[in-house]
Amino acid sequence: MKYDVVIIGGGPAGLGAAIEAKRTGAKKVIILERDRELGGILNQCIHNGFGLHEFKEELTGPEYASRFIDMVKEFNIEYMLNTMVLSIDENRNIVALGERGLIDISARAIVLAMGCIERSRGAIDVPGYRGAGIYTAGAAQRFMNMEGYMVGKRVVIYGSGDIGLIMARRLTLEGAKVEAVVERNPFSSGLNRNIVQCLNDYNIPLLLSHCISYVHGRDRVNGVTISKLDENMDIIHESSKFIECDTLLLSVGLIPENELSREVNINLDNTTRGPVVNSSMETNIEGIFACGNVVHVHDLVDFVTKESRIAGRNAAIYALGENKDKSYVKTKGGNGISYIVPQYIDTNSNENIDLFMRVRNIYENKKLIIRCGEKIILEKSRLHMIPSEMENIKLSPHILKKINGDIEICVEGA
Ligand SMILES: Cc1cc2nc3c(=O)[nH]c(=O)nc-3n(C[C@H](O)[C@H](O)[C@H](O)COP(=O)(O)OP(=O)(O)OC[C@H]3O[C@@H](n4cnc5c(N)ncnc54)[C@H](O)[C@@H]3O)c2cc1C
């Protein structure tokens, strides 16, 4: 099978990239999705809050996905469901396992859109028993919202990531008692609006600077011990207390799913754990592009869609052999910035380039400063910045022309 553009993953990133590739002129475009339907993680996110930037409306996850699935159908874009991509190589040959067995596909360009996996208990070393009743928040969300199973009655949530916050509300609405959300950091790792709408509105306590120091219950969880942490993240033993519960949900972070990328020697960023990309969303392997959560964890799907358009358009341009000369400089996170995507930008671009970044700490009334050598290229004032909310700076072609070397972005005075 031969295609112009093959998209791996049928979540919002894959759907957006496929539509844009087709719009740009690629004739044969296909989406390969291992699940039984298109839409990715959005299918289990039945709460609203999707699409405020993209559609100026508050949609649920399935509603947001369905708008793109409808467009995929309108554009007659092919897709294969229940089809897991097993390997890719530098020459853009793909092996997938589908309903009819192994499939070999040759692609002129590939877009990686495989999303994220959840960090599990093993990765965070919580001591204690390993009884039933311990779930990642995303698995519990899928059980409840898609399969119709209630996961527990008295619940403690470890980690204040968005999925955990949203599940605290969901479990409460379904009749469970959420005893607490326990967070190691002195700040939440979820969006502010989710803390207000999912915890405060339901009087669910958020215990910052606390950890779960033991899980009790040999066959099924029957409680957890929680302890306060000091500024060095060490346990203050005398603060430990027991909370009775039958279920523990872990919302302790997402990791971009890059087994396929590793196999083909795509350079991965140590901080984002996703591919290093340029402003065309192309990886270091020519003709292989990436977008969405596989590149870095997004809190808003609208930004995933934005990125997916860039990846889809450039994949189609590559497949059609219409590449133009580009002049890349590196973007580097300075003081106060934990990462920037894309890691390389084309200063010859005639279009705006969006830089996405996360700050390391909570900052009030500060500026984001972009420097090229000693020269300040751009300054952006921000009233409030927190690590859980992604920052976005737009570089216009006018600004790009001022850049003649690598750039560094930092938080003023951090
Ligand atoms: C619980 C939760 C709540 C959220 N709430 C909001 C919100 O309120 N508002 C908002 O804007 N955003 C929200 N988001 C963020 C948004 O949903 C995500 O950023 C977005 O879904 C990421 O899209 P994606 O396509 O990159 O990944 P995904 O949606 O994860 O899609 C990746 C797809 O790739 C497939 N795949 C992976 N590997 C392979 C393979 N080898 N072969 C074939 N297919 C493969 C997967 O099956 C999956 O369908 C939320 C996210 C979560 C998890």
PDBQT file of the ligand as one rigid body, heavy atoms in Angstrom, charges set to zero:
ROOT
HETATM    1  C1  LIG A 501      -8.741  13.584  31.211  1.00  0.00    +0.000 C 
HETATM    2  C2  LIG A 501      -8.407  14.672  30.294  1.00  0.00    +0.000 A 
HETATM    3  C3  LIG A 501      -9.138  15.829  30.345  1.00  0.00    +0.000 A 
HETATM    4  C4  LIG A 501      -8.886  16.839  29.430  1.00  0.00    +0.000 A 
HETATM    5  N1  LIG A 501      -9.672  17.958  29.474  1.00  0.00    +0.000 NA
HETATM    6  C5  LIG A 501      -9.508  18.927  28.547  1.00  0.00    +0.000 A 
HETATM    7  C6  LIG A 501     -10.388  20.066  28.497  1.00  0.00    +0.000 A 
HETATM    8  O1  LIG A 501     -11.295  20.222  29.321  1.00  0.00    +0.000 OA
HETATM    9  N2  LIG A 501     -10.201  20.978  27.503  1.00  0.00    +0.000 N 
HETATM   10  C7  LIG A 501      -9.216  20.825  26.592  1.00  0.00    +0.000 A 
HETATM   11  O2  LIG A 501      -9.084  21.659  25.686  1.00  0.00    +0.000 OA
HETATM   12  N3  LIG A 501      -8.359  19.765  26.630  1.00  0.00    +0.000 NA
HETATM   13  C8  LIG A 501      -8.478  18.810  27.575  1.00  0.00    +0.000 A 
HETATM   14  N4  LIG A 501      -7.645  17.729  27.600  1.00  0.00    +0.000 N 
HETATM   15  C9  LIG A 501      -6.490  17.694  26.680  1.00  0.00    +0.000 C 
HETATM   16  C10 LIG A 501      -6.779  17.063  25.308  1.00  0.00    +0.000 C 
HETATM   17  O3  LIG A 501      -7.817  16.145  25.413  1.00  0.00    +0.000 OA
HETATM   18  C11 LIG A 501      -5.534  16.375  24.807  1.00  0.00    +0.000 C 
HETATM   19  O4  LIG A 501      -4.514  17.318  24.807  1.00  0.00    +0.000 OA
HETATM   20  C12 LIG A 501      -5.732  15.809  23.389  1.00  0.00    +0.000 C 
HETATM   21  O5  LIG A 501      -6.732  14.813  23.414  1.00  0.00    +0.000 OA
HETATM   22  C13 LIG A 501      -4.448  15.203  22.841  1.00  0.00    +0.000 C 
HETATM   23  O6  LIG A 501      -4.686  14.780  21.523  1.00  0.00    +0.000 OA
HETATM   24  P1  LIG A 501      -3.732  13.757  20.759  1.00  0.00    +0.000 P 
HETATM   25  O7  LIG A 501      -4.398  13.462  19.464  1.00  0.00    +0.000 OA
HETATM   26  O8  LIG A 501      -2.355  14.252  20.764  1.00  0.00    +0.000 OA
HETATM   27  O9  LIG A 501      -3.719  12.434  21.670  1.00  0.00    +0.000 OA
HETATM   28  P2  LIG A 501      -4.867  11.358  21.965  1.00  0.00    +0.000 P 
HETATM   29  O10 LIG A 501      -6.199  11.980  22.080  1.00  0.00    +0.000 OA
HETATM   30  O11 LIG A 501      -4.363  10.558  23.110  1.00  0.00    +0.000 OA
HETATM   31  O12 LIG A 501      -4.856  10.437  20.639  1.00  0.00    +0.000 OA
HETATM   32  C14 LIG A 501      -3.784   9.575  20.316  1.00  0.00    +0.000 C 
HETATM   33  C15 LIG A 501      -4.343   8.418  19.509  1.00  0.00    +0.000 C 
HETATM   34  O13 LIG A 501      -3.269   7.648  18.972  1.00  0.00    +0.000 OA
HETATM   35  C16 LIG A 501      -3.618   6.272  19.026  1.00  0.00    +0.000 C 
HETATM   36  N5  LIG A 501      -2.377   5.492  18.969  1.00  0.00    +0.000 N 
HETATM   37  C17 LIG A 501      -1.322   5.534  19.844  1.00  0.00    +0.000 A 
HETATM   38  N6  LIG A 501      -0.347   4.682  19.463  1.00  0.00    +0.000 NA
HETATM   39  C18 LIG A 501      -0.782   4.100  18.298  1.00  0.00    +0.000 A 
HETATM   40  C19 LIG A 501      -0.213   3.122  17.422  1.00  0.00    +0.000 A 
HETATM   41  N7  LIG A 501       0.994   2.589  17.648  1.00  0.00    +0.000 N 
HETATM   42  N8  LIG A 501      -0.931   2.748  16.335  1.00  0.00    +0.000 NA
HETATM   43  C20 LIG A 501      -2.156   3.291  16.088  1.00  0.00    +0.000 A 
HETATM   44  N9  LIG A 501      -2.746   4.214  16.900  1.00  0.00    +0.000 NA
HETATM   45  C21 LIG A 501      -2.072   4.611  17.981  1.00  0.00    +0.000 A 
HETATM   46  C22 LIG A 501      -4.360   6.160  20.350  1.00  0.00    +0.000 C 
HETATM   47  O14 LIG A 501      -5.182   5.020  20.376  1.00  0.00    +0.000 OA
HETATM   48  C23 LIG A 501      -5.170   7.459  20.361  1.00  0.00    +0.000 C 
HETATM   49  O15 LIG A 501      -6.442   7.308  19.768  1.00  0.00    +0.000 OA
HETATM   50  C24 LIG A 501      -7.861  16.699  28.490  1.00  0.00    +0.000 A 
HETATM   51  C25 LIG A 501      -7.086  15.532  28.460  1.00  0.00    +0.000 A 
HETATM   52  C26 LIG A 501      -7.343  14.527  29.349  1.00  0.00    +0.000 A 
HETATM   53  C27 LIG A 501      -6.490  13.270  29.275  1.00  0.00    +0.000 C 
ENDROOT
TORSDOF 0
